[in-house]
Amino acid sequence: MDSEKDRSLSKQPDHPALLIPGPVEFDDAVLEAMGHYSQSHVGAPFVATFAEVLTMLRKLMQTSNPASQPFVISGSGTLGWDMVAANLAERGDEVLVLHTGYFADSFADCFKTYGVLATQLKAPIGERPQLPEIETALKEKDYKIITVTHVDTSTGVLSEIETLAELVHRISPDTLIVVDGVCSVGCEDLQFDKWGIDVVLTASQKAIGCPAGLCISMYSGRAIESLNSRKSPPASYFASLKNWLPIMQNYEAKKPSYFATPSPQLIHALHTALSQILSSPLSERFAAHRDTSHRIKSAVTSMGLKQLATKPENQANGMTAMYLPNDLKASEVLPNILKRGVIFAGGLHKDIATKYIRFGHMGVSILDPNRQDIDKALEALRLGLAEVGYKSA
């Protein structure tokens, strides 16, 4: 089945199915919202839309605590790191970064830029730091912050947030818990209030299903208190939450406010994406991602391919990272997959970048029953490997 038939009900031009770990394929209605006519960013109609976006983000993050505060700021998910480092830590503070791949290295580098002392607790590729070693680390120093990448896009490793949060609250209750949810929010369960999380940061272009360009985060009341008790001003101007906090509070109260100009078109697209997400129970959305993930991982295993994350409990539900067989390189296989109308991503982890590929499966590609993206991708993978002489097990 060709891509034109796959999308027979779509208004989008024919194109390869984008199945990388973000950006993802977008729903027609989301893309149409991007074409909204120009609006004043302080006009009542746009302010009302922004207010609804912030309210819907509370539901997506599963927080009803009025002390929690959502933020939507123009930028990539990387801006979320700067917001944490510039606002919740001060020069000389100690932070513990749990390492499951490339993005922990980057978050640690971000902290160092602000003079924050970042200690990384690393796990072998495909693994995650275990609770006993995290407990030991927490007892060694007074850490202001602990960070965890919920799904590391470079390895496909899923971290367990609930049990980690329980441990931190028990062993180091003053330590703020920061979750990098760029590749998890919208496809993995993440219960902000129940689990006692202090910050979740994410971006628009992955499982949320909105074009790239928005840094999205949720801060707990405790995190806001930490911001307000700083001894020094935030070490950034644009990323300063002291500048953004009153803006977000005013927008949510449907009051016009200004610090820097948002993108009305992206906010409209996010509004549409969030409306779609919340039109059914979140539990059903997460279950759909789990079911599709299990099917893909079973198919990949039947082809004789090995995942970076070998243990089921370490495997993300929105992506799959798999080693290539027979010493093949990504550059030998990805063009063959593309010829069949599917785009996968190459490796990102610096130690093994050429040895594996990444398959993103989140959002509309798995939720729209009229799309055949997943079946097409699995067939493209099988045939792409066969073209370079690999025979499936």
C-alpha positions as YAML, in Angstrom:
chain: A
units: angstrom
residues:
- id: 1
  name: MET
  ca: [0.00, 0.00, 0.00]
- id: 2
  name: ASP
  ca: [1.55, 3.32, -0.99]
- id: 3
  name: SER
  ca: [1.62, 6.42, 1.15]
- id: 4
  name: GLU
  ca: [-1.07, 8.13, -0.92]
- id: 5
  name: LYS
  ca: [-3.55, 5.35, -0.17]
- id: 6
  name: ASP
  ca: [-2.43, 5.27, 3.48]
- id: 7
  name: ARG
  ca: [-3.56, 8.86, 3.80]
- id: 8
  name: SER
  ca: [-6.60, 8.72, 1.56]
- id: 9
  name: LEU
  ca: [-8.60, 10.69, 4.10]
- id: 10
  name: SER
  ca: [-5.87, 13.25, 4.75]
- id: 11
  name: LYS
  ca: [-5.55, 16.66, 3.17]
- id: 12
  name: GLN
  ca: [-1.78, 16.61, 3.44]
- id: 13
  name: PRO
  ca: [0.43, 16.25, 0.34]
- id: 14
  name: ASP
  ca: [1.81, 12.78, -0.23]
- id: 15
  name: HIS
  ca: [4.99, 12.33, 1.79]
- id: 16
  name: PRO
  ca: [7.04, 9.64, 3.54]
- id: 17
  name: ALA
  ca: [5.73, 8.60, 6.94]
- id: 18
  name: LEU
  ca: [7.85, 10.40, 9.52]
- id: 19
  name: LEU
  ca: [8.50, 7.77, 12.18]
- id: 20
  name: ILE
  ca: [11.41, 9.20, 14.10]
- id: 21
  name: PRO
  ca: [11.26, 9.94, 17.83]
- id: 22
  name: GLY
  ca: [10.04, 13.45, 17.06]
- id: 23
  name: PRO
  ca: [8.91, 15.48, 15.30]
- id: 24
  name: VAL
  ca: [6.09, 13.08, 14.52]
- id: 25
  name: GLU
  ca: [3.30, 13.02, 11.98]
- id: 26
  name: PHE
  ca: [0.62, 15.62, 12.71]
- id: 27
  name: ASP
  ca: [-3.14, 15.45, 12.43]
- id: 28
  name: ASP
  ca: [-4.75, 17.52, 9.68]
- id: 29
  name: ALA
  ca: [-6.73, 19.60, 12.18]
- id: 30
  name: VAL
  ca: [-3.53, 20.54, 14.04]
- id: 31
  name: LEU
  ca: [-1.86, 21.68, 10.83]
- id: 32
  name: GLU
  ca: [-4.95, 23.61, 9.82]
- id: 33
  name: ALA
  ca: [-4.85, 25.40, 13.18]
- id: 34
  name: MET
  ca: [-1.33, 26.54, 12.29]
- id: 35
  name: GLY
  ca: [-2.92, 28.51, 9.48]
- id: 36
  name: HIS
  ca: [-5.01, 30.62, 11.83]
- id: 37
  name: TYR
  ca: [-5.23, 34.25, 10.80]
- id: 38
  name: SER
  ca: [-2.97, 36.71, 12.57]
- id: 39
  name: GLN
  ca: [-4.07, 37.82, 16.02]
- id: 40
  name: SER
  ca: [-2.90, 40.24, 18.65]
- id: 41
  name: HIS
  ca: [-1.08, 38.34, 21.37]
- id: 42
  name: VAL
  ca: [-2.75, 40.57, 23.96]
- id: 43
  name: GLY
  ca: [-6.20, 40.55, 22.40]
- id: 44
  name: ALA
  ca: [-9.08, 38.89, 24.24]
- id: 45
  name: PRO
  ca: [-9.66, 36.06, 21.71]
- id: 46
  name: PHE
  ca: [-6.05, 34.88, 21.77]
- id: 47
  name: VAL
  ca: [-5.71, 35.31, 25.53]
- id: 48
  name: ALA
  ca: [-8.80, 33.10, 25.99]
- id: 49
  name: THR
  ca: [-7.22, 30.41, 23.78]
- id: 50
  name: PHE
  ca: [-3.96, 30.57, 25.71]
- id: 51
  name: ALA
  ca: [-5.87, 30.28, 29.00]
- id: 52
  name: GLU
  ca: [-7.57, 27.11, 27.78]
- id: 53
  name: VAL
  ca: [-4.20, 25.67, 26.71]
- id: 54
  name: LEU
  ca: [-2.78, 26.19, 30.19]
- id: 55
  name: THR
  ca: [-5.84, 24.62, 31.79]
- id: 56
  name: MET
  ca: [-5.61, 21.60, 29.48]
- id: 57
  name: LEU
  ca: [-1.93, 21.16, 30.30]
- id: 58
  name: ARG
  ca: [-2.89, 20.73, 33.94]
- id: 59
  name: LYS
  ca: [-5.11, 17.82, 32.90]
- id: 60
  name: LEU
  ca: [-2.44, 16.28, 30.67]
- id: 61
  name: MET
  ca: [0.14, 16.48, 33.46]
- id: 62
  name: GLN
  ca: [-2.45, 15.21, 35.95]
- id: 63
  name: THR
  ca: [-2.28, 18.05, 38.43]
- id: 64
  name: SER
  ca: [-5.20, 19.76, 40.11]
- id: 65
  name: ASN
  ca: [-3.08, 21.58, 42.67]
- id: 66
  name: PRO
  ca: [-3.64, 25.33, 42.24]
- id: 67
  name: ALA
  ca: [-0.06, 25.94, 43.41]
- id: 68
  name: SER
  ca: [1.26, 24.17, 40.30]
- id: 69
  name: GLN
  ca: [2.03, 26.40, 37.34]
- id: 70
  name: PRO
  ca: [2.16, 25.51, 33.64]
- id: 71
  name: PHE
  ca: [4.45, 27.42, 31.29]
- id: 72
  name: VAL
  ca: [4.33, 27.55, 27.49]
- id: 73
  name: ILE
  ca: [7.22, 29.51, 26.01]
- id: 74
  name: SER
  ca: [8.51, 29.79, 22.46]
- id: 75
  name: GLY
  ca: [11.55, 27.53, 22.12]
- id: 76
  name: SER
  ca: [12.58, 23.90, 21.91]
- id: 77
  name: GLY
  ca: [12.58, 21.39, 24.73]
- id: 78
  name: THR
  ca: [16.19, 22.37, 25.36]
- id: 79
  name: LEU
  ca: [14.95, 25.68, 26.72]
- id: 80
  name: GLY
  ca: [13.35, 23.64, 29.50]
- id: 81
  name: TRP
  ca: [16.82, 22.67, 30.73]
- id: 82
  name: ASP
  ca: [17.87, 26.32, 30.84]
- id: 83
  name: MET
  ca: [14.74, 27.24, 32.75]
- id: 84
  name: VAL
  ca: [15.52, 24.63, 35.42]
- id: 85
  name: ALA
  ca: [19.24, 25.42, 35.63]
- id: 86
  name: ALA
  ca: [18.80, 29.21, 35.63]
- id: 87
  name: ASN
  ca: [15.92, 29.33, 38.11]
- id: 88
  name: LEU
  ca: [16.01, 26.39, 40.51]
- id: 89
  name: ALA
  ca: [19.76, 26.10, 41.03]
- id: 90
  name: GLU
  ca: [22.38, 28.67, 41.94]
- id: 91
  name: ARG
  ca: [26.11, 28.76, 41.30]
- id: 92
  name: GLY
  ca: [27.80, 26.13, 43.45]
- id: 93
  name: ASP
  ca: [24.66, 24.07, 44.09]
- id: 94
  name: GLU
  ca: [24.93, 20.29, 43.70]
- id: 95
  name: VAL
  ca: [22.56, 18.42, 41.36]
- id: 96
  name: LEU
  ca: [22.31, 14.71, 40.58]
- id: 97
  name: VAL
  ca: [21.66, 13.78, 36.95]
- id: 98
  name: LEU
  ca: [20.50, 10.21, 36.30]
- id: 99
  name: HIS
  ca: [22.05, 9.07, 33.04]
- id: 100
  name: THR
  ca: [20.33, 6.81, 30.52]
- id: 101
  name: GLY
  ca: [21.80, 8.32, 27.35]
- id: 102
  name: TYR
  ca: [22.74, 11.40, 25.38]
- id: 103
  name: PHE
  ca: [20.24, 13.77, 26.97]
- id: 104
  name: ALA
  ca: [21.58, 13.37, 30.49]
- id: 105
  name: ASP
  ca: [25.00, 14.46, 29.22]
- id: 106
  name: SER
  ca: [23.38, 17.52, 27.66]
- id: 107
  name: PHE
  ca: [21.37, 18.42, 30.77]
- id: 108
  name: ALA
  ca: [24.54, 18.13, 32.85]
- id: 109
  name: ASP
  ca: [26.34, 20.43, 30.41]
- id: 110
  name: CYS
  ca: [23.51, 22.93, 30.74]
- id: 111
  name: PHE
  ca: [23.88, 22.97, 34.53]
- id: 112
  name: LYS
  ca: [27.62, 23.50, 34.21]
- id: 113
  name: THR
  ca: [27.00, 26.54, 32.01]
- id: 114
  name: TYR
  ca: [25.32, 28.19, 35.01]
- id: 115
  name: GLY
  ca: [28.06, 27.21, 37.46]
- id: 116
  name: VAL
  ca: [26.00, 24.40, 38.95]
- id: 117
  name: LEU
  ca: [27.89, 21.26, 40.03]
- id: 118
  name: ALA
  ca: [26.35, 18.33, 38.17]
- id: 119
  name: THR
  ca: [27.13, 14.75, 39.21]
- id: 120
  name: GLN
  ca: [26.04, 12.08, 36.76]
- id: 121
  name: LEU
  ca: [25.01, 8.61, 37.90]
- id: 122
  name: LYS
  ca: [25.48, 6.52, 34.77]
- id: 123
  name: ALA
  ca: [24.10, 3.18, 33.68]
- id: 124
  name: PRO
  ca: [25.33, 0.92, 30.86]
- id: 125
  name: ILE
  ca: [23.75, 1.54, 27.44]
- id: 126
  name: GLY
  ca: [20.17, 0.26, 27.50]
- id: 127
  name: GLU
  ca: [19.96, 0.29, 31.29]
- id: 128
  name: ARG
  ca: [18.94, 2.81, 33.93]
- id: 129
  name: PRO
  ca: [20.45, 3.61, 37.35]
- id: 130
  name: GLN
  ca: [19.01, 1.33, 40.00]
- id: 131
  name: LEU
  ca: [17.30, 2.50, 43.17]
- id: 132
  name: PRO
  ca: [19.96, 1.20, 45.63]
- id: 133
  name: GLU
  ca: [22.75, 3.15, 43.88]
- id: 134
  name: ILE
  ca: [20.53, 6.24, 43.65]
- id: 135
  name: GLU
  ca: [19.87, 5.94, 47.38]
- id: 136
  name: THR
  ca: [23.60, 5.72, 48.05]
- id: 137
  name: ALA
  ca: [24.25, 8.80, 45.92]
- id: 138
  name: LEU
  ca: [21.53, 10.79, 47.67]
- id: 139
  name: LYS
  ca: [23.07, 10.00, 51.06]
- id: 140
  name: GLU
  ca: [26.51, 11.22, 49.99]
- id: 141
  name: LYS
  ca: [25.60, 14.86, 49.29]
- id: 142
  name: ASP
  ca: [22.82, 17.38, 49.75]
- id: 143
  name: TYR
  ca: [21.50, 17.67, 46.22]
- id: 144
  name: LYS
  ca: [19.33, 20.65, 45.35]
- id: 145
  name: ILE
  ca: [17.88, 18.83, 42.33]
- id: 146
  name: ILE
  ca: [17.71, 15.33, 40.91]
- id: 147
  name: THR
  ca: [16.92, 14.99, 37.21]
- id: 148
  name: VAL
  ca: [15.70, 11.97, 35.30]
- id: 149
  name: THR
  ca: [14.98, 11.56, 31.60]
- id: 150
  name: HIS
  ca: [11.67, 9.74, 31.47]
- id: 151
  name: VAL
  ca: [12.42, 8.42, 27.97]
- id: 152
  name: ASP
  ca: [15.89, 9.02, 26.61]
- id: 153
  name: THR
  ca: [15.41, 9.47, 22.89]
- id: 154
  name: SER
  ca: [18.96, 8.32, 22.17]
- id: 155
  name: THR
  ca: [18.48, 4.85, 23.66]
- id: 156
  name: GLY
  ca: [14.74, 4.25, 24.02]
- id: 157
  name: VAL
  ca: [15.21, 3.64, 27.74]
- id: 158
  name: LEU
  ca: [12.17, 4.26, 29.95]
- id: 159
  name: SER
  ca: [12.81, 5.33, 33.55]
- id: 160
  name: GLU
  ca: [10.44, 4.45, 36.39]
- id: 161
  name: ILE
  ca: [9.32, 7.75, 37.88]
- id: 162
  name: GLU
  ca: [6.92, 6.71, 40.64]
- id: 163
  name: THR
  ca: [9.33, 4.54, 42.62]
- id: 164
  name: LEU
  ca: [12.16, 7.03, 42.06]
- id: 165
  name: ALA
  ca: [10.03, 9.84, 43.47]
- id: 166
  name: GLU
  ca: [9.10, 7.73, 46.50]
- id: 167
  name: LEU
  ca: [12.80, 7.11, 47.15]
- id: 168
  name: VAL
  ca: [13.76, 10.77, 46.85]
- id: 169
  name: HIS
  ca: [10.95, 11.89, 49.13]
- id: 170
  name: ARG
  ca: [12.08, 9.35, 51.73]
- id: 171
  name: ILE
  ca: [15.85, 9.77, 51.57]
- id: 172
  name: SER
  ca: [16.29, 13.41, 50.50]
- id: 173
  name: PRO
  ca: [12.95, 15.17, 50.91]
- id: 174
  name: ASP
  ca: [14.30, 18.65, 50.17]
- id: 175
  name: THR
  ca: [15.65, 17.62, 46.76]
- id: 176
  name: LEU
  ca: [13.55, 18.86, 43.85]
- id: 177
  name: ILE
  ca: [12.51, 16.15, 41.37]
- id: 178
  name: VAL
  ca: [12.84, 17.25, 37.74]
- id: 179
  name: VAL
  ca: [11.58, 15.02, 34.95]
- id: 180
  name: ASP
  ca: [12.70, 15.53, 31.36]
- id: 181
  name: GLY
  ca: [9.52, 14.38, 29.65]
- id: 182
  name: VAL
  ca: [10.28, 15.57, 26.12]
- id: 183
  name: CYS
  ca: [9.74, 12.08, 24.68]
- id: 184
  name: SER
  ca: [7.21, 10.85, 27.23]
- id: 185
  name: VAL
  ca: [4.48, 13.43, 27.87]
- id: 186
  name: GLY
  ca: [1.48, 12.29, 25.86]
- id: 187
  name: CYS
  ca: [2.46, 8.63, 25.52]
- id: 188
  name: GLU
  ca: [3.66, 7.56, 29.00]
- id: 189
  name: ASP
  ca: [1.75, 7.84, 32.26]
- id: 190
  name: LEU
  ca: [3.13, 10.73, 34.32]
- id: 191
  name: GLN
  ca: [1.17, 11.68, 37.45]
- id: 192
  name: PHE
  ca: [2.46, 15.04, 38.61]
- id: 193
  name: ASP
  ca: [0.50, 15.40, 41.85]
- id: 194
  name: LYS
  ca: [0.25, 11.78, 42.93]
- id: 195
  name: TRP
  ca: [3.95, 11.09, 42.49]
- id: 196
  name: GLY
  ca: [5.09, 14.40, 43.95]
- id: 197
  name: ILE
  ca: [7.03, 15.69, 40.96]
- id: 198
  name: ASP
  ca: [8.41, 19.22, 41.05]
- id: 199
  name: VAL
  ca: [9.07, 19.91, 37.37]
- id: 200
  name: VAL
  ca: [8.10, 18.21, 34.13]
- id: 201
  name: LEU
  ca: [9.56, 19.75, 31.02]
- id: 202
  name: THR
  ca: [8.61, 18.77, 27.49]
- id: 203
  name: ALA
  ca: [8.20, 20.04, 23.95]
- id: 204
  name: SER
  ca: [5.36, 20.26, 21.49]
- id: 205
  name: GLN
  ca: [6.58, 18.09, 18.61]
- id: 206
  name: LYS
  ca: [6.55, 14.58, 20.02]
- id: 207
  name: ALA
  ca: [3.66, 12.68, 21.61]
- id: 208
  name: ILE
  ca: [1.69, 15.89, 22.16]
- id: 209
  name: GLY
  ca: [1.45, 16.08, 18.36]
- id: 210
  name: CYS
  ca: [2.00, 19.79, 17.68]
- id: 211
  name: PRO
  ca: [4.69, 21.28, 15.41]
- id: 212
  name: ALA
  ca: [8.02, 22.10, 17.01]
- id: 213
  name: GLY
  ca: [8.61, 25.48, 18.59]
- id: 214
  name: LEU
  ca: [7.04, 25.37, 22.06]
- id: 215
  name: CYS
  ca: [8.77, 24.60, 25.35]
- id: 216
  name: ILE
  ca: [6.13, 23.27, 27.74]
- id: 217
  name: SER
  ca: [6.60, 22.69, 31.45]
- id: 218
  name: MET
  ca: [4.82, 22.29, 34.76]
- id: 219
  name: TYR
  ca: [6.28, 23.55, 38.05]
- id: 220
  name: SER
  ca: [5.07, 22.54, 41.49]
- id: 221
  name: GLY
  ca: [4.31, 25.00, 44.25]
- id: 222
  name: ARG
  ca: [7.46, 23.77, 45.97]
- id: 223
  name: ALA
  ca: [9.52, 24.59, 42.88]
- id: 224
  name: ILE
  ca: [8.00, 28.08, 42.74]
- id: 225
  name: GLU
  ca: [8.86, 28.56, 46.42]
- id: 226
  name: SER
  ca: [12.45, 27.56, 45.63]
- id: 227
  name: LEU
  ca: [12.51, 30.15, 42.85]
- id: 228
  name: ASN
  ca: [11.23, 32.86, 45.18]
- id: 229
  name: SER
  ca: [13.78, 32.05, 47.88]
- id: 230
  name: ARG
  ca: [16.84, 32.40, 45.63]
- id: 231
  name: LYS
  ca: [19.77, 34.35, 47.04]
- id: 232
  name: SER
  ca: [20.70, 35.64, 43.57]
- id: 233
  name: PRO
  ca: [18.60, 36.62, 40.55]
- id: 234
  name: PRO
  ca: [17.91, 33.94, 37.93]
- id: 235
  name: ALA
  ca: [20.96, 33.58, 35.71]
- id: 236
  name: SER
  ca: [19.04, 34.25, 32.49]
- id: 237
  name: TYR
  ca: [16.80, 36.98, 31.15]
- id: 238
  name: PHE
  ca: [14.61, 35.23, 28.58]
- id: 239
  name: ALA
  ca: [14.47, 32.00, 30.63]
- id: 240
  name: SER
  ca: [13.80, 33.77, 33.93]
- id: 241
  name: LEU
  ca: [10.70, 32.38, 35.56]
- id: 242
  name: LYS
  ca: [10.44, 35.60, 37.55]
- id: 243
  name: ASN
  ca: [9.71, 37.25, 34.21]
- id: 244
  name: TRP
  ca: [7.42, 34.48, 32.93]
- id: 245
  name: LEU
  ca: [5.49, 33.54, 36.06]
- id: 246
  name: PRO
  ca: [3.21, 36.62, 36.16]
- id: 247
  name: ILE
  ca: [2.64, 36.30, 32.41]
- id: 248
  name: MET
  ca: [1.43, 32.72, 32.68]
- id: 249
  name: GLN
  ca: [-0.68, 33.51, 35.73]
- id: 250
  name: ASN
  ca: [-2.31, 36.41, 33.91]
- id: 251
  name: TYR
  ca: [-2.92, 34.41, 30.74]
- id: 252
  name: GLU
  ca: [-4.54, 31.63, 32.72]
- id: 253
  name: ALA
  ca: [-6.77, 34.23, 34.39]
- id: 254
  name: LYS
  ca: [-7.62, 35.52, 30.87]
- id: 255
  name: LYS
  ca: [-5.82, 38.81, 31.46]
- id: 256
  name: PRO
  ca: [-3.61, 40.22, 28.70]
- id: 257
  name: SER
  ca: [0.05, 40.37, 29.64]
- id: 258
  name: TYR
  ca: [3.39, 40.84, 27.95]
- id: 259
  name: PHE
  ca: [7.02, 39.90, 28.41]
- id: 260
  name: ALA
  ca: [7.93, 38.39, 25.02]
- id: 261
  name: THR
  ca: [5.69, 37.72, 22.04]
- id: 262
  name: PRO
  ca: [4.30, 34.18, 21.80]
- id: 263
  name: SER
  ca: [3.37, 32.47, 18.53]
- id: 264
  name: PRO
  ca: [-0.43, 32.66, 18.19]
- id: 265
  name: GLN
  ca: [-0.39, 30.07, 15.40]
- id: 266
  name: LEU
  ca: [1.55, 27.52, 17.45]
- id: 267
  name: ILE
  ca: [-0.68, 28.14, 20.45]
- id: 268
  name: HIS
  ca: [-3.74, 27.47, 18.30]
- id: 269
  name: ALA
  ca: [-2.14, 24.26, 17.02]
- id: 270
  name: LEU
  ca: [-1.34, 23.21, 20.60]
- id: 271
  name: HIS
  ca: [-4.90, 23.98, 21.63]
- id: 272
  name: THR
  ca: [-6.18, 21.65, 18.91]
- id: 273
  name: ALA
  ca: [-3.70, 18.90, 19.81]
- id: 274
  name: LEU
  ca: [-4.54, 19.07, 23.51]
- id: 275
  name: SER
  ca: [-8.27, 19.07, 22.77]
- id: 276
  name: GLN
  ca: [-7.80, 15.87, 20.79]
- id: 277
  name: ILE
  ca: [-5.71, 14.25, 23.53]
- id: 278
  name: LEU
  ca: [-8.24, 15.06, 26.24]
- id: 279
  name: SER
  ca: [-11.26, 13.96, 24.19]
- id: 280
  name: SER
  ca: [-10.76, 10.45, 25.60]
- id: 281
  name: PRO
  ca: [-9.37, 9.17, 28.91]
- id: 282
  name: LEU
  ca: [-5.59, 9.42, 29.21]
- id: 283
  name: SER
  ca: [-5.51, 5.80, 30.31]
- id: 284
  name: GLU
  ca: [-6.82, 4.75, 26.91]
- id: 285
  name: ARG
  ca: [-4.17, 6.80, 25.14]
- id: 286
  name: PHE
  ca: [-1.37, 5.30, 27.21]
- id: 287
  name: ALA
  ca: [-2.75, 1.78, 26.66]
- id: 288
  name: ALA
  ca: [-2.84, 2.32, 22.90]
- id: 289
  name: HIS
  ca: [0.81, 3.34, 22.93]
- id: 290
  name: ARG
  ca: [1.73, 0.31, 25.06]
- id: 291
  name: ASP
  ca: [-0.15, -2.09, 22.80]
- id: 292
  name: THR
  ca: [1.45, -0.72, 19.65]
- id: 293
  name: SER
  ca: [4.87, -0.73, 21.29]
- id: 294
  name: HIS
  ca: [4.51, -4.38, 22.25]
- id: 295
  name: ARG
  ca: [3.51, -5.27, 18.70]
- id: 296
  name: ILE
  ca: [6.46, -3.43, 17.22]
- id: 297
  name: LYS
  ca: [8.95, -4.88, 19.66]
- id: 298
  name: SER
  ca: [7.62, -8.38, 19.03]
- id: 299
  name: ALA
  ca: [7.99, -7.84, 15.28]
- id: 300
  name: VAL
  ca: [11.51, -6.46, 15.67]
- id: 301
  name: THR
  ca: [12.48, -9.45, 17.80]
- id: 302
  name: SER
  ca: [11.03, -11.85, 15.23]
- id: 303
  name: MET
  ca: [13.32, -10.24, 12.65]
- id: 304
  name: GLY
  ca: [16.27, -11.19, 14.83]
- id: 305
  name: LEU
  ca: [17.03, -7.62, 15.88]
- id: 306
  name: LYS
  ca: [18.14, -6.66, 19.38]
- id: 307
  name: GLN
  ca: [16.97, -3.56, 21.18]
- id: 308
  name: LEU
  ca: [19.32, -1.28, 23.08]
- id: 309
  name: ALA
  ca: [16.98, -1.66, 26.05]
- id: 310
  name: THR
  ca: [16.85, -5.44, 26.39]
- id: 311
  name: LYS
  ca: [14.72, -5.59, 29.54]
- id: 312
  name: PRO
  ca: [10.98, -5.02, 28.99]
- id: 313
  name: GLU
  ca: [10.72, -2.73, 32.00]
- id: 314
  name: ASN
  ca: [13.34, -0.45, 30.45]
- id: 315
  name: GLN
  ca: [11.61, -0.15, 27.06]
- id: 316
  name: ALA
  ca: [9.78, 3.02, 26.09]
- id: 317
  name: ASN
  ca: [6.30, 2.86, 24.61]
- id: 318
  name: GLY
  ca: [6.71, 5.70, 22.12]
- id: 319
  name: MET
  ca: [9.88, 4.58, 20.38]
- id: 320
  name: THR
  ca: [12.12, 1.59, 19.74]
- id: 321
  name: ALA
  ca: [15.91, 1.73, 19.37]
- id: 322
  name: MET
  ca: [17.40, -1.34, 17.71]
- id: 323
  name: TYR
  ca: [20.87, -2.51, 16.81]
- id: 324
  name: LEU
  ca: [21.50, -3.32, 13.17]
- id: 325
  name: PRO
  ca: [22.62, -6.89, 12.44]
- id: 326
  name: ASN
  ca: [25.80, -8.17, 10.81]
- id: 327
  name: ASP
  ca: [27.80, -5.00, 11.49]
- id: 328
  name: LEU
  ca: [25.56, -3.02, 9.15]
- id: 329
  name: LYS
  ca: [25.63, 0.75, 9.49]
- id: 330
  name: ALA
  ca: [22.63, 3.05, 9.63]
- id: 331
  name: SER
  ca: [23.77, 4.76, 6.44]
- id: 332
  name: GLU
  ca: [23.41, 1.45, 4.59]
- id: 333
  name: VAL
  ca: [19.87, 0.74, 5.77]
- id: 334
  name: LEU
  ca: [18.03, 4.04, 6.25]
- id: 335
  name: PRO
  ca: [18.02, 4.94, 2.50]
- id: 336
  name: ASN
  ca: [16.40, 1.59, 1.73]
- id: 337
  name: ILE
  ca: [13.67, 2.27, 4.27]
- id: 338
  name: LEU
  ca: [13.14, 5.75, 2.85]
- id: 339
  name: LYS
  ca: [12.67, 4.30, -0.65]
- id: 340
  name: ARG
  ca: [9.67, 2.50, 0.79]
- id: 341
  name: GLY
  ca: [8.09, 5.67, 2.08]
- id: 342
  name: VAL
  ca: [9.21, 5.61, 5.71]
- id: 343
  name: ILE
  ca: [11.69, 7.77, 7.61]
- id: 344
  name: PHE
  ca: [13.51, 6.28, 10.61]
- id: 345
  name: ALA
  ca: [16.25, 8.03, 12.60]
- id: 346
  name: GLY
  ca: [19.87, 7.07, 12.89]
- id: 347
  name: GLY
  ca: [21.64, 6.56, 16.18]
- id: 348
  name: LEU
  ca: [22.36, 9.43, 18.56]
- id: 349
  name: HIS
  ca: [24.38, 7.88, 21.37]
- id: 350
  name: LYS
  ca: [27.96, 8.90, 20.61]
- id: 351
  name: ASP
  ca: [29.48, 5.53, 21.51]
- id: 352
  name: ILE
  ca: [27.36, 3.49, 19.10]
- id: 353
  name: ALA
  ca: [25.77, 6.06, 16.77]
- id: 354
  name: THR
  ca: [26.39, 4.18, 13.50]
- id: 355
  name: LYS
  ca: [25.32, 0.79, 14.85]
- id: 356
  name: TYR
  ca: [21.62, 1.31, 15.46]
- id: 357
  name: ILE
  ca: [18.45, 3.01, 14.24]
- id: 358
  name: ARG
  ca: [15.42, 4.49, 15.99]
- id: 359
  name: PHE
  ca: [11.73, 4.01, 15.21]
- id: 360
  name: GLY
  ca: [9.30, 6.55, 16.69]
- id: 361
  name: HIS
  ca: [5.73, 5.38, 17.21]
- id: 362
  name: MET
  ca: [3.59, 7.94, 18.96]
- id: 363
  name: GLY
  ca: [0.62, 10.17, 18.36]
- id: 364
  name: VAL
  ca: [-1.53, 10.10, 15.26]
- id: 365
  name: SER
  ca: [0.50, 7.34, 13.57]
- id: 366
  name: ILE
  ca: [-0.79, 4.84, 16.09]
- id: 367
  name: LEU
  ca: [-4.08, 6.42, 17.13]
- id: 368
  name: ASP
  ca: [-5.69, 7.11, 13.74]
- id: 369
  name: PRO
  ca: [-7.32, 3.87, 12.53]
- id: 370
  name: ASN
  ca: [-7.22, 5.13, 8.93]
- id: 371
  name: ARG
  ca: [-3.44, 5.26, 8.89]
- id: 372
  name: GLN
  ca: [-1.23, 2.31, 8.07]
- id: 373
  name: ASP
  ca: [2.03, 3.88, 9.23]
- id: 374
  name: ILE
  ca: [3.09, 1.11, 11.62]
- id: 375
  name: ASP
  ca: [2.43, -1.81, 9.28]
- id: 376
  name: LYS
  ca: [4.16, 0.06, 6.48]
- id: 377
  name: ALA
  ca: [7.15, 0.83, 8.68]
- id: 378
  name: LEU
  ca: [7.63, -2.77, 9.77]
- id: 379
  name: GLU
  ca: [7.48, -3.96, 6.17]
- id: 380
  name: ALA
  ca: [9.90, -1.23, 5.08]
- id: 381
  name: LEU
  ca: [12.30, -2.30, 7.81]
- id: 382
  name: ARG
  ca: [12.13, -5.95, 6.77]
- id: 383
  name: LEU
  ca: [12.59, -5.22, 3.08]
- id: 384
  name: GLY
  ca: [15.24, -2.57, 3.70]
- id: 385
  name: LEU
  ca: [17.33, -5.09, 5.61]
- id: 386
  name: ALA
  ca: [16.73, -7.76, 2.98]
- id: 387
  name: GLU
  ca: [18.02, -5.40, 0.30]
- id: 388
  name: VAL
  ca: [21.45, -5.37, 1.96]
- id: 389
  name: GLY
  ca: [21.47, -9.16, 2.28]
- id: 390
  name: TYR
  ca: [20.07, -9.68, 5.75]
- id: 391
  name: LYS
  ca: [17.65, -12.56, 6.18]
- id: 392
  name: SER
  ca: [15.29, -12.30, 9.12]
- id: 393
  name: ALA
  ca: [15.56, -14.99, 11.75]
...
